[in-house]
Amino acid sequence: MIRLGEWSLWTAVLMAALASAASFAAGARRRTDWQVVGERATYLTFAGTLLAALGLWTALFQRDFGIRLVATSSSLYLSRLYTFAALWAGPAGSMLLWTLLLTLYAAVAVRFSKRTTPVLMPWVTGTLGVISLFFLATMAIGANPFERLDWIPPDGLGLNPQLQHPGMLLHIPMLYLGLVGTSVPYAFAMSALVSGHFDADWIAAVRRWITLSWFFLTIGIVLGMWWSSVTAGWGGVWAWDAAENASLLPWLSATAFLHAIVVQERRGMLRAWNVTLVVATFLLSMLCVWILRSGVSASVRVGALSPVAGWMLVFCLAATLLSAFLVHLRIGNLRSSVELESMRSREGALLSTNAVLIAVVIATLWGTLFPLVSHAVQGEGALFGPPFFNAVNGAFGIGLLALIGIGPVLNWGNDPRAAWRRAFVWPLLAGGVAFAFVLALGVRHWFALATYPLTGVAVGTITQAFVTGVAARRRTHTEGLLVAAWRLVGSDRRRYGGYVIHVGVLALLCGLAGLTFSGEHRAVLSTGESVAAIDPFGHEWTFASQGVSSFDQPDRGVVAISLAVRRDGQSMGLLTSEQQQQFDERGEPTFEPVTRIGVLMRPTQDVTLVLTSRIDKDVAAVQIHFNPLASWVWFGGLVMALGGLLMMWPRAHQPAQVWRREDAANTPPRATVSDDEVEAAIRRARDTQKSCIDCGPRPEPDAIYCSNCGVLLVAER
């Protein structure tokens, strides 16, 4: 199987070359038979890459230490679970996982998109074939995962113990699924730029794929934050290192696209901007790969310097130049005749959101790459630390909070002031209550003073939109409260899924604001000694040492300390922290010691214990961290992922009722038709005035429900 995997890797290279060549020829000559060849070659590319991955997994489980990747990433004592994950622990195996997911995406895109976008598929298949060919060729030539050693060691070096954590098992695959997923919308963007087809099918395809990529990126980033917080031993959740920043960049640009595409669908604006965002998201993903393999960061997630890092940089530059040329070539086709009427409109708020998100991208990108620029110009690398990122991106985060609170209230087009002033009454009241509450608690930090009141406004806005929508649906349908809420969300999953995501963002930002009040206490404790500390909420804590223990495992030595924890005199259980040192078969240390922190998780704050060093047999130095609202960060990430899942959940094709209102009184349904017929009727009536019985006339092209109150809109004949 190992030999078969090695041969399959080269077969996949040939199939990727055939897929790209045949597909581009099919697009240029309009030959359907060549397109079929390209599609089948795409499937074979994935099959060859899968066989290569299976061959490498076979080598890992058979402990074939003659292969460099197996010898440097596994050992005889490594568990089978982490032996499986060792595939992506090193540069070559990580590249193989990336390429496996890329070819899988390509095969799925070809299989399920050729019926919806047949005109674009030759260029889509060809573009994905070129991207796959690059990664397969560079891996096979410059970073072959089947590279063999001149001698076979009796045991492997083992897996870095910092990677031996459940977070690593999920974080890297989820992150790669998100980063690799940006290749498909990029292929659609390139195909549209080449063919000139920017129709509704193109918009739908790109939106689906970017939403999927955003979903996996969200999960991957949050899992990475959690993994780092419990294994790095520094007591925080986000360190602003290059590895973290690199994954955040494409997430931000994808978020900007998901907001901007709504403006294009509703108002026909931002067409060129949306294509640019799709391209930028892919390029930032490629830049992320380069950062992870260029040695910019010392993070364990980066791993060793890959020999193909330079090739990746050349590929990024070539893709940037080609994309910029095609966008410039088609800029005339992308111009919109619709202009922004007022910034006091939904499209104005979405445009402002894009501006803030891209500002965060620029600031984070500059702060991440500045060490390289500084080193190239001055010969020394200056660093932008967390204070820079916290100050700059914290200010931008406040702007995003304000826009989350403002956006749902505004309507499309030129909105009269009186309309949105009335809609702001309850949200502003909620924000005022939140501001008074945090002042009463004694909060004086600028970030928290801005975050919590604006969160109150945003929660009030989202709650108001949902409550009025449910109430309007109950007035127009004979439904109970829960049924009306369920069907309201199901009628517009993109909108209410976006609201759920906003709630997750609010929770996450509130958690980050709480971390500004974190407290740290250091102590040196022997058995029986205790230390007292006051947390940010004024509670008195006591930590009593239960002793320092040490024991050996087959491949490592472990030192641990346990503290008995009491808060205001009440027992809170035990906190245990460990330091692990891995050894080879000769007893020599193989990696730097790794700290496993102890966490006492509460809704209001997390208390963490970090064993910093062992001073004597029963004496150890420890750090105790109080992190207010840290759990809200993980809760917010979970809610964001659920919101993304809601946005992607397919709509069931159920009969829908078309209502026509002669007056304000309820009337029975006139007809039962399919959802497709409803949408087709509304498209035909897009140029007519639509009215809402609660809010009066509101011109909203392609809208089904009133964006202000949720009532079904009816075209006036």
C-alpha positions as CSV (number, residue, x, y, z in Angstrom):
1,M,0.0,0.0,0.0
2,I,2.9,2.4,0.7
3,R,4.3,1.9,-2.8
4,L,0.9,2.2,-4.3
5,G,0.4,5.5,-2.5
6,E,3.8,6.8,-3.7
7,W,2.9,5.9,-7.3
8,S,-0.6,7.3,-6.9
9,L,0.9,10.7,-6.0
10,W,2.6,11.0,-9.3
11,T,-0.5,9.7,-11.1
12,A,-2.5,12.5,-9.4
13,V,0.0,15.0,-10.8
14,L,-0.6,13.7,-14.3
15,M,-4.4,13.7,-13.9
16,A,-4.4,17.3,-12.6
17,A,-2.4,18.4,-15.6
18,L,-4.9,16.6,-17.9
19,A,-7.9,18.0,-16.0
20,S,-6.7,21.6,-16.4
21,A,-5.6,21.2,-20.1
22,A,-8.7,19.4,-21.2
23,S,-11.1,21.8,-19.4
24,F,-9.4,25.0,-20.7
25,A,-9.5,23.5,-24.2
26,A,-13.2,22.7,-23.7
27,G,-14.0,26.2,-22.6
28,A,-12.1,27.8,-25.5
29,R,-13.3,25.4,-28.2
30,R,-16.8,24.7,-26.6
31,R,-16.1,21.0,-26.8
32,T,-18.4,19.0,-24.4
33,D,-16.4,15.8,-24.9
34,W,-13.2,17.5,-23.7
35,Q,-15.1,18.8,-20.7
36,V,-16.1,15.3,-19.8
37,V,-12.4,14.3,-20.0
38,G,-11.6,17.2,-17.6
39,E,-14.3,16.2,-15.2
40,R,-13.2,12.5,-15.1
41,A,-9.6,13.6,-14.7
42,T,-10.6,15.7,-11.7
43,Y,-12.2,12.6,-10.1
44,L,-9.0,10.6,-10.8
45,T,-6.9,13.4,-9.3
46,F,-8.8,13.1,-6.0
47,A,-8.6,9.3,-6.2
48,G,-4.8,9.4,-6.7
49,T,-4.4,11.9,-3.8
50,L,-6.6,9.8,-1.5
51,L,-4.5,6.7,-2.3
52,A,-1.3,8.6,-1.5
53,A,-2.8,9.7,1.9
54,L,-3.9,6.1,2.6
55,G,-0.4,4.9,1.8
56,L,1.2,7.4,4.2
57,W,-1.3,6.5,6.9
58,T,-0.4,2.8,6.3
59,A,3.3,3.7,6.8
60,L,2.5,5.6,10.0
61,F,0.5,2.7,11.5
62,Q,3.1,0.1,10.4
63,R,5.8,2.3,12.1
64,D,7.9,2.4,8.9
65,F,10.6,4.7,10.3
66,G,12.5,4.5,7.1
67,I,10.2,7.3,5.8
68,R,11.3,10.7,7.1
69,L,7.8,11.9,8.0
70,V,7.1,8.7,10.1
71,A,10.4,8.9,11.9
72,T,10.0,12.6,12.8
73,S,6.3,12.7,13.7
74,S,5.6,9.4,15.4
75,S,7.1,6.8,17.7
76,L,6.5,3.3,19.0
77,Y,4.7,4.6,22.1
78,L,2.4,7.1,20.2
79,S,-1.3,6.2,20.5
80,R,-3.2,5.2,17.4
81,L,-5.3,8.3,17.5
82,Y,-2.4,10.7,17.4
83,T,-0.6,8.4,15.0
84,F,-3.5,9.1,12.6
85,A,-3.1,12.9,13.3
86,A,0.6,12.7,12.8
87,L,-0.1,12.9,9.0
88,W,-0.5,16.7,9.3
89,A,2.1,17.3,12.0
90,G,5.0,18.0,9.6
91,P,5.3,20.1,6.5
92,A,5.1,17.3,3.9
93,G,2.1,15.5,5.6
94,S,0.4,18.8,6.1
95,M,0.8,19.6,2.4
96,L,-0.7,16.2,1.6
97,L,-3.7,16.9,3.8
98,W,-4.2,20.3,2.1
99,T,-4.0,18.7,-1.3
100,L,-6.3,15.9,-0.4
101,L,-9.0,18.4,0.7
102,L,-8.4,20.6,-2.3
103,T,-8.9,17.7,-4.8
104,L,-12.0,16.6,-2.7
105,Y,-13.4,20.1,-3.0
106,A,-12.7,20.1,-6.8
107,A,-14.4,16.7,-7.3
108,V,-17.5,17.8,-5.3
109,A,-17.7,21.2,-7.1
110,V,-17.5,19.5,-10.5
111,R,-20.1,16.9,-9.5
112,F,-22.7,19.2,-8.1
113,S,-22.3,22.5,-10.0
114,K,-22.1,21.4,-13.6
115,R,-25.9,21.4,-13.8
116,T,-26.5,24.8,-12.3
117,T,-23.6,26.6,-14.0
118,P,-22.8,24.7,-17.2
119,V,-21.3,27.7,-19.0
120,L,-18.8,28.3,-16.2
121,M,-17.8,24.8,-15.5
122,P,-15.0,24.3,-18.1
123,W,-13.1,27.3,-16.6
124,V,-14.0,26.3,-13.0
125,T,-12.6,22.8,-13.6
126,G,-9.5,24.1,-15.3
127,T,-8.8,26.6,-12.6
128,L,-9.1,24.0,-9.8
129,G,-7.0,21.7,-11.9
130,V,-4.2,24.3,-12.1
131,I,-4.3,24.9,-8.3
132,S,-4.3,21.2,-7.7
133,L,-1.4,20.7,-10.1
134,F,0.7,23.3,-8.3
135,F,0.3,21.7,-4.9
136,L,0.7,18.2,-6.2
137,A,3.8,19.0,-8.2
138,T,5.5,21.1,-5.5
139,M,4.8,18.3,-3.0
140,A,6.0,15.5,-5.2
141,I,9.2,17.4,-6.2
142,G,10.0,19.6,-3.3
143,A,8.3,18.1,-0.2
144,N,7.7,14.4,-0.9
145,P,5.9,12.8,2.0
146,F,7.4,9.5,1.0
147,E,11.0,10.7,1.2
148,R,13.1,7.9,2.8
149,L,16.1,8.1,5.2
150,D,19.5,6.7,4.5
151,W,19.2,4.6,7.6
152,I,16.2,3.2,9.6
153,P,16.1,4.3,13.3
154,P,14.8,1.8,15.9
155,D,12.2,4.4,17.1
156,G,10.8,7.7,15.8
157,L,11.4,11.1,17.3
158,G,7.7,11.2,18.3
159,L,5.0,13.8,18.0
160,N,5.5,17.1,19.7
161,P,3.6,16.8,23.0
162,Q,2.0,20.2,22.5
163,L,0.3,18.7,19.4
164,Q,-1.0,15.7,21.5
165,H,-4.2,17.4,22.4
166,P,-7.8,16.9,21.2
167,G,-7.7,20.5,19.9
168,M,-5.0,19.6,17.4
169,L,-7.1,16.6,16.1
170,L,-9.9,19.0,15.0
171,H,-8.3,22.4,14.7
172,I,-6.0,21.8,11.8
173,P,-8.5,19.8,9.6
174,M,-11.3,22.4,10.3
175,L,-8.9,25.3,9.5
176,Y,-7.7,23.6,6.3
177,L,-11.3,22.9,5.2
178,G,-12.0,26.6,5.5
179,L,-8.8,27.8,3.8
180,V,-8.9,25.2,1.0
181,G,-12.6,25.9,0.5
182,T,-11.8,29.4,-0.8
183,S,-10.3,27.8,-3.9
184,V,-13.8,26.9,-5.3
185,P,-15.3,30.5,-5.2
186,Y,-12.0,31.7,-6.6
187,A,-12.4,29.3,-9.5
188,F,-15.9,30.6,-10.1
189,A,-14.7,34.2,-10.0
190,M,-11.9,33.4,-12.5
191,S,-14.4,31.6,-14.8
192,A,-16.8,34.5,-14.7
193,L,-13.9,37.0,-15.4
194,V,-12.8,34.9,-18.4
195,S,-16.3,34.2,-19.8
196,G,-18.0,37.4,-18.7
197,H,-21.0,35.6,-17.1
198,F,-21.9,37.3,-13.8
199,D,-25.5,36.0,-13.6
200,A,-27.6,35.0,-10.6
201,D,-26.4,31.4,-10.8
202,W,-22.8,32.6,-10.4
203,I,-23.8,34.7,-7.3
204,A,-25.6,31.7,-5.7
205,A,-22.7,29.3,-6.3
206,V,-20.0,31.7,-5.0
207,R,-22.2,32.6,-1.9
208,R,-22.7,28.9,-1.1
209,W,-19.1,28.0,-1.3
210,I,-17.8,31.0,0.7
211,T,-20.4,30.4,3.3
212,L,-19.1,26.8,3.7
213,S,-15.6,28.0,3.8
214,W,-16.5,30.7,6.4
215,F,-18.2,28.0,8.5
216,F,-15.2,25.8,8.7
217,L,-12.8,28.7,9.3
218,T,-14.9,29.9,12.2
219,I,-14.8,26.4,13.8
220,G,-11.1,26.1,13.1
221,I,-10.1,29.5,14.5
222,V,-12.2,29.0,17.7
223,L,-10.7,25.5,18.2
224,G,-7.3,27.0,17.7
225,M,-7.9,29.6,20.4
226,W,-9.1,27.0,22.8
227,W,-6.1,24.7,22.0
228,S,-3.6,27.5,22.4
229,S,-5.2,28.6,25.7
230,V,-4.9,25.2,27.4
231,T,-1.5,24.1,26.0
232,A,0.6,27.3,25.6
233,G,0.5,27.9,29.4
234,W,0.2,31.7,29.2
235,G,-3.4,32.1,30.4
236,G,-4.9,34.0,27.5
237,V,-7.1,33.2,24.5
238,W,-5.5,35.1,21.6
239,A,-1.8,35.9,21.3
240,W,-1.8,37.8,18.0
241,D,1.0,35.6,16.6
242,A,1.5,35.1,12.9
243,A,-0.2,31.7,12.8
244,E,-3.4,33.1,14.4
245,N,-3.4,36.3,12.4
246,A,-2.9,34.4,9.1
247,S,-6.0,32.3,9.7
248,L,-8.0,35.4,10.7
249,L,-7.3,37.3,7.5
250,P,-9.4,35.2,5.0
251,W,-12.1,34.9,7.6
252,L,-12.4,38.7,7.7
253,S,-12.5,39.1,3.9
254,A,-15.1,36.2,3.6
255,T,-17.2,37.9,6.2
256,A,-17.0,41.2,4.2
257,F,-18.1,39.3,1.1
258,L,-21.1,37.7,2.8
259,H,-22.3,41.2,3.8
260,A,-21.5,42.8,0.4
261,I,-23.2,40.1,-1.7
262,V,-26.5,41.0,-0.1
263,V,-26.2,44.5,-1.5
264,Q,-25.5,43.1,-5.0
265,E,-28.5,40.8,-4.7
266,R,-30.9,43.5,-3.4
267,R,-29.6,46.7,-5.2
268,G,-27.4,45.5,-8.0
269,M,-24.4,47.4,-6.5
270,L,-20.8,46.4,-5.5
271,R,-20.3,43.9,-8.4
272,A,-16.7,44.7,-8.9
273,W,-16.1,44.9,-5.2
274,N,-17.6,41.4,-4.6
275,V,-15.4,39.8,-7.3
276,T,-12.4,41.5,-5.7
277,L,-13.3,40.1,-2.3
278,V,-13.6,36.6,-3.6
279,V,-10.2,36.8,-5.2
280,A,-8.7,38.5,-2.1
281,T,-10.1,35.7,0.2
282,F,-8.4,33.1,-1.8
283,L,-5.1,35.0,-2.0
284,L,-5.2,35.6,1.7
285,S,-5.7,31.8,2.2
286,M,-2.6,31.2,0.1
287,L,-0.7,33.8,2.0
288,C,-1.8,32.0,5.2
289,V,-0.2,28.8,3.9
290,W,3.0,30.7,3.0
291,I,3.2,32.2,6.5
292,L,2.6,28.8,8.1
293,R,5.6,27.4,6.1
294,S,7.9,30.5,5.9
295,G,9.2,30.6,9.4
296,V,7.6,34.0,10.2
297,S,6.2,32.7,13.5
298,A,7.7,30.4,16.1
299,S,4.2,28.9,16.8
300,V,4.1,25.2,17.1
301,R,1.2,25.3,14.5
302,V,3.7,26.6,12.0
303,G,6.1,23.7,12.2
304,A,9.3,23.4,10.3
305,L,10.3,25.5,7.4
306,S,9.0,23.9,4.2
307,P,11.4,23.7,1.2
308,V,8.5,24.8,-1.1
309,A,7.8,28.1,0.8
310,G,9.5,30.1,-1.9
311,W,7.4,28.4,-4.6
312,M,4.2,29.3,-2.7
313,L,5.2,32.9,-2.6
314,V,5.8,32.9,-6.4
315,F,2.4,31.2,-6.8
316,C,0.7,33.9,-4.7
317,L,2.3,36.7,-6.7
318,A,1.4,35.1,-10.0
319,A,-2.2,34.5,-8.9
320,T,-2.4,38.1,-7.7
321,L,-1.2,39.6,-11.0
322,L,-3.4,37.4,-13.1
323,S,-6.5,38.1,-11.0
324,A,-5.8,41.9,-11.1
325,F,-5.4,41.8,-14.8
326,L,-8.7,40.0,-15.4
327,V,-10.6,42.3,-13.0
328,H,-9.2,45.3,-14.8
329,L,-10.2,43.7,-18.2
330,R,-13.8,43.1,-17.1
331,I,-14.2,46.3,-15.0
332,G,-16.6,47.7,-17.6
333,N,-18.9,44.7,-17.3
334,L,-18.8,45.0,-13.5
335,R,-19.9,48.6,-13.2
336,S,-23.3,49.2,-11.8
337,S,-25.8,51.9,-12.8
338,V,-27.3,52.0,-9.3
339,E,-25.8,54.5,-7.0
340,L,-25.9,54.7,-3.2
341,E,-28.8,57.0,-2.3
342,S,-28.0,57.5,1.4
343,M,-25.7,56.2,4.1
344,R,-28.8,56.1,6.3
345,S,-29.8,52.9,4.6
346,R,-29.2,49.1,4.9
347,E,-26.8,49.2,2.0
348,G,-24.9,52.1,3.6
349,A,-24.5,50.1,6.8
350,L,-23.3,47.0,4.9
351,L,-20.8,49.2,3.0
352,S,-19.5,50.6,6.2
353,T,-19.2,47.1,7.6
354,N,-17.1,46.2,4.7
355,A,-14.9,49.2,5.2
356,V,-14.2,48.3,8.8
357,L,-13.6,44.6,8.1
358,I,-11.1,45.5,5.4
359,A,-9.4,48.0,7.7
360,V,-8.9,45.2,10.2
361,V,-7.4,43.0,7.4
362,I,-5.0,45.7,6.4
363,A,-3.9,46.5,10.0
364,T,-3.5,42.8,10.9
365,L,-1.7,42.0,7.7
366,W,0.7,44.9,8.1
367,G,1.4,44.0,11.8
368,T,2.1,40.4,10.8
369,L,4.3,41.1,7.8
370,F,6.2,44.1,9.1
371,P,8.9,42.0,10.7
372,L,9.8,40.7,7.2
373,V,9.7,44.2,5.7
374,S,11.8,45.6,8.5
375,H,14.3,42.8,8.2
376,A,14.6,43.2,4.5
377,V,15.1,47.0,4.7
378,Q,17.0,47.5,7.9
379,G,18.5,44.1,8.5
380,E,16.6,43.6,11.8
381,G,13.1,42.5,12.5
382,A,10.9,44.8,14.5
383,L,7.7,43.3,16.0
384,F,4.2,44.6,16.5
385,G,3.1,43.1,19.8
386,P,-0.4,42.6,21.3
387,P,-0.7,46.2,22.5
388,F,-0.7,47.4,18.8
389,F,-3.3,44.9,17.7
390,N,-5.5,45.3,20.8
391,A,-5.5,49.1,20.4
392,V,-6.1,49.3,16.6
393,N,-8.3,46.3,16.1
394,G,-10.1,47.0,19.4
395,A,-11.2,50.4,18.0
396,F,-12.4,48.8,14.8
397,G,-14.2,46.1,16.8
398,I,-16.2,48.9,18.5
399,G,-17.2,50.2,15.1
400,L,-18.4,46.8,14.1
401,L,-20.5,46.6,17.3
402,A,-22.1,49.9,16.4
403,L,-22.9,48.7,12.9
404,I,-24.4,45.4,14.2
405,G,-26.8,47.5,16.2
406,I,-27.6,50.0,13.5
407,G,-27.9,47.8,10.4
408,P,-31.0,45.7,11.1
409,V,-33.0,48.9,11.9
410,L,-32.3,50.6,8.6
411,N,-34.2,49.9,5.4
412,W,-33.1,49.7,1.8
413,G,-32.9,52.9,-0.2
414,N,-33.4,56.4,1.0
415,D,-34.9,56.0,4.5
416,P,-36.8,58.9,6.2
417,R,-35.2,59.9,9.4
418,A,-38.4,59.5,11.4
419,A,-38.7,55.8,10.5
420,W,-35.4,54.7,11.9
421,R,-35.6,57.1,14.8
422,R,-38.7,55.3,16.0
423,A,-37.1,51.9,15.5
424,F,-34.2,52.9,17.7
425,V,-36.2,53.7,20.9
426,W,-36.0,50.3,22.5
427,P,-32.4,49.4,21.4
428,L,-31.1,52.7,22.7
429,L,-33.0,52.1,26.0
430,A,-31.3,48.7,26.3
431,G,-27.9,50.3,25.6
432,G,-28.5,52.9,28.2
433,V,-29.4,50.3,30.8
434,A,-26.2,48.4,30.0
435,F,-24.1,51.5,30.3
436,A,-25.6,52.4,33.6
437,F,-25.0,48.8,34.8
438,V,-21.3,48.7,33.9
439,L,-20.8,52.1,35.4
440,A,-22.4,50.9,38.7
441,L,-20.0,48.0,38.7
442,G,-17.1,50.4,38.6
443,V,-15.9,49.6,35.0
444,R,-13.7,52.4,33.6
445,H,-11.7,50.7,30.8
446,W,-12.6,52.3,27.5
447,F,-13.0,49.1,25.6
448,A,-15.5,47.6,28.1
449,L,-17.3,51.0,28.5
450,A,-17.9,51.0,24.7
451,T,-18.5,47.3,24.2
452,Y,-21.2,46.5,26.7
453,P,-23.6,49.4,26.0
454,L,-23.2,48.8,22.2
455,T,-23.9,45.2,22.8
456,G,-27.1,46.2,24.6
457,V,-28.1,48.2,21.6
458,A,-27.3,45.4,19.2
459,V,-29.2,42.8,21.3
460,G,-32.2,45.2,21.5
461,T,-32.1,45.6,17.7
462,I,-32.0,41.9,17.0
463,T,-34.6,41.1,19.6
464,Q,-36.9,43.8,18.2
465,A,-36.6,42.5,14.7
466,F,-37.3,38.9,15.8
467,V,-40.3,39.9,18.0
468,T,-41.9,42.1,15.5
469,G,-41.4,39.4,12.8
470,V,-43.1,36.8,14.9
471,A,-45.9,39.1,15.9
472,A,-46.5,40.0,12.2
473,R,-46.5,36.4,11.2
474,R,-49.0,35.5,13.9
475,R,-51.3,38.3,12.7
476,T,-51.2,37.0,9.1
477,H,-51.2,33.3,9.9
478,T,-53.2,31.3,12.5
479,E,-50.0,30.0,14.2
480,G,-48.9,29.6,17.8
481,L,-45.9,31.4,19.2
482,L,-43.4,28.7,18.8
483,V,-44.7,27.6,15.3
484,A,-44.6,31.2,14.1
485,A,-41.0,31.7,15.4
486,W,-39.9,28.4,13.8
487,R,-41.5,29.2,10.4
488,L,-40.3,32.8,10.4
489,V,-36.7,31.6,10.8
490,G,-37.3,28.9,8.2
491,S,-38.7,31.4,5.7
492,D,-35.5,33.4,5.6
493,R,-32.7,31.3,7.0
494,R,-30.0,33.6,5.6
495,R,-31.3,36.6,7.5
496,Y,-32.0,34.9,10.8
497,G,-28.9,32.8,10.6
498,G,-27.0,36.1,10.2
499,Y,-28.7,37.4,13.4
500,V,-27.6,34.2,15.2
501,I,-24.1,34.8,14.0
502,H,-24.3,38.4,15.3
503,V,-25.3,37.2,18.7
504,G,-22.3,34.9,18.7
505,V,-20.0,37.8,17.7
506,L,-21.6,39.9,20.5
507,A,-20.9,37.2,23.1
508,L,-17.3,36.7,21.9
509,L,-16.6,40.5,22.0
510,C,-18.1,40.7,25.5
511,G,-15.8,37.9,26.5
512,L,-12.8,39.7,25.1
513,A,-13.8,42.8,26.9
514,G,-14.0,40.9,30.1
515,L,-10.5,39.7,29.6
516,T,-9.3,43.3,29.9
517,F,-9.9,42.9,33.7
518,S,-7.8,39.7,33.9
519,G,-5.7,39.3,37.1
520,E,-2.5,37.3,37.6
521,H,-1.0,36.0,40.8
522,R,2.4,34.3,41.2
523,A,3.3,32.1,44.2
524,V,5.9,29.6,45.3
525,L,4.2,26.9,47.3
526,S,5.3,23.8,49.2
527,T,3.1,21.1,50.4
528,G,0.4,22.4,52.8
529,E,1.1,26.1,52.0
530,S,-1.6,28.3,50.6
531,V,-2.0,31.7,48.9
532,A,-4.9,34.1,49.0
533,A,-6.1,36.2,46.0
534,I,-8.9,38.6,45.2
535,D,-10.6,38.2,41.8
536,P,-11.9,41.1,39.7
537,F,-15.4,40.6,41.1
538,G,-14.1,41.0,44.7
539,H,-14.4,37.4,45.8
540,E,-11.6,36.0,48.1
541,W,-9.9,32.8,46.8
542,T,-7.6,30.5,48.6
543,F,-5.3,28.0,46.9
544,A,-3.6,25.3,49.1
545,S,-0.9,23.1,47.7
546,Q,-1.6,19.3,47.9
547,G,1.9,18.5,47.0
548,V,4.1,18.1,43.9
549,S,4.2,14.7,42.3
550,S,6.3,13.2,39.5
551,F,5.9,10.0,37.5
552,D,7.2,8.5,34.3
553,Q,5.3,7.3,31.2
554,P,6.8,5.2,28.5
555,D,8.0,8.2,26.4
556,R,7.9,11.1,28.9
557,G,8.3,12.3,32.4
558,V,5.5,14.3,34.1
559,V,5.6,16.7,37.0
560,A,2.3,17.8,38.5
561,I,0.9,20.0,41.2
562,S,-2.6,20.1,42.6
563,L,-4.2,23.0,44.5
564,A,-7.3,22.8,46.7
565,V,-9.5,25.8,45.7
566,R,-11.9,27.7,48.0
567,R,-13.9,30.8,47.1
568,D,-15.3,32.8,50.0
569,G,-14.8,29.8,52.2
570,Q,-16.6,27.3,49.9
571,S,-14.8,24.4,48.3
572,M,-14.4,24.6,44.5
573,G,-12.5,21.4,44.0
574,L,-9.0,20.7,42.8
575,L,-6.9,22.4,40.1
576,T,-4.0,20.4,38.6
577,S,-1.3,21.6,36.2
578,E,1.4,19.5,34.6
579,Q,4.7,19.8,32.9
580,Q,5.7,17.1,30.5
581,Q,9.1,16.4,29.0
582,Q,9.3,13.9,26.2
583,F,12.4,11.6,25.8
584,D,13.7,9.3,23.1
585,E,14.8,5.7,23.5
586,R,18.2,6.9,24.9
587,G,16.6,9.1,27.5
588,E,17.5,12.3,25.8
589,P,14.9,15.1,25.7
590,T,13.3,15.5,22.2
591,F,11.1,18.6,22.6
592,E,10.7,21.6,24.8
593,P,8.8,20.9,28.0
594,V,5.0,21.3,27.6
595,T,2.7,22.7,30.2
596,R,-0.9,21.5,30.7
597,I,-2.9,24.1,32.6
598,G,-5.7,23.4,35.0
599,V,-9.0,25.3,34.3
600,L,-11.9,26.0,36.6
601,M,-14.6,27.1,34.2
602,R,-17.5,29.3,35.5
603,P,-20.0,31.4,33.5
604,T,-18.6,34.6,35.0
605,Q,-14.9,33.8,34.9
606,D,-12.3,31.1,34.3
607,V,-9.6,30.4,36.9
608,T,-6.5,28.8,35.5
609,L,-3.5,27.3,37.2
610,V,-0.1,27.2,35.4
611,L,2.9,25.2,36.8
612,T,5.9,27.3,35.8
613,S,8.7,25.4,37.4
614,R,9.6,22.8,40.0
615,I,12.0,24.3,42.5
616,D,12.5,21.4,45.0
617,K,11.0,18.0,45.6
618,D,7.8,19.4,47.1
619,V,8.1,23.1,46.1
620,A,6.9,24.6,42.8
621,A,6.3,28.0,41.3
622,V,2.8,28.6,39.9
623,Q,0.7,31.3,38.2
624,I,-3.0,31.8,38.9
625,H,-5.0,33.7,36.4
626,F,-8.5,35.1,36.7
627,N,-10.1,35.6,33.3
628,P,-13.6,37.2,33.5
629,L,-16.1,36.1,30.9
630,A,-13.6,33.9,29.2
631,S,-16.3,31.2,28.7
632,W,-18.2,33.7,26.7
633,V,-15.6,33.5,24.0
634,W,-16.1,29.8,23.5
635,F,-19.9,30.2,23.8
636,G,-19.8,32.9,21.1
637,G,-17.8,30.8,18.8
638,L,-20.3,27.9,19.2
639,V,-23.2,30.3,18.5
640,M,-21.5,31.6,15.4
641,A,-20.9,28.1,14.1
642,L,-24.6,27.3,14.7
643,G,-25.6,30.5,12.8
644,G,-23.5,29.5,9.9
645,L,-25.0,26.1,9.9
646,L,-28.5,27.7,9.8
647,M,-27.5,29.9,6.9
648,M,-26.3,26.8,4.9
649,W,-29.2,24.5,5.8
650,P,-31.1,23.7,2.6
651,R,-34.7,24.8,2.3
652,A,-37.3,22.1,2.1
653,H,-39.5,22.3,-1.0
654,Q,-42.9,22.7,0.7
655,P,-46.0,24.4,-0.6
656,A,-46.2,28.0,0.4
657,Q,-49.3,30.2,0.8
658,V,-49.6,33.4,-1.2
659,W,-51.5,36.1,0.6
660,R,-53.1,39.1,-0.9
661,R,-54.4,41.7,1.5
662,E,-57.3,43.8,0.5
663,D,-57.2,45.7,3.8
664,A,-55.7,45.6,7.2
665,A,-58.0,42.7,8.3
666,N,-56.8,39.1,8.1
667,T,-58.0,37.2,5.0
668,P,-57.7,33.5,4.2
669,P,-55.1,32.2,1.7
670,R,-56.1,32.5,-1.9
671,A,-53.9,29.8,-3.4
672,T,-51.3,27.2,-2.5
673,V,-48.2,27.2,-4.7
674,S,-44.6,26.2,-4.5
675,D,-41.8,28.4,-3.1
676,D,-40.3,28.6,-6.6
677,E,-43.6,30.0,-7.9
678,V,-43.6,32.6,-5.1
679,E,-40.1,33.7,-5.9
680,A,-40.8,33.9,-9.6
681,A,-43.9,36.0,-9.1
682,I,-42.0,38.4,-6.9
683,R,-39.2,38.7,-9.5
684,R,-41.8,39.6,-12.1
685,A,-43.2,42.3,-9.8
686,R,-39.8,43.7,-8.8
687,D,-40.5,47.1,-10.5
688,T,-43.9,47.5,-8.9
689,Q,-44.5,49.1,-5.5
690,K,-44.9,46.7,-2.6
691,S,-46.8,47.5,0.5
692,C,-46.6,46.4,4.1
693,I,-49.7,46.6,6.2
694,D,-47.8,47.6,9.3
695,C,-45.1,50.0,7.9
696,G,-46.7,51.3,4.7
697,P,-45.2,51.2,1.2
698,R,-41.6,50.0,1.1
699,P,-39.8,49.4,-2.2
700,E,-37.7,46.3,-1.8
701,P,-36.8,44.5,-5.0
702,D,-37.0,40.7,-4.7
703,A,-38.1,40.9,-1.0
704,I,-40.7,38.5,0.3
705,Y,-41.0,39.7,3.9
706,C,-40.7,43.3,5.1
707,S,-37.2,43.9,6.4
708,N,-38.6,46.0,9.2
709,C,-41.4,43.9,10.7
710,G,-41.5,40.6,8.8
711,V,-44.9,40.9,7.2
712,L,-45.3,39.3,3.8
713,L,-45.0,42.0,1.1
714,V,-47.6,42.1,-1.7
715,A,-47.2,43.8,-5.0
716,E,-49.8,46.5,-5.6
717,R,-51.5,46.0,-9.0
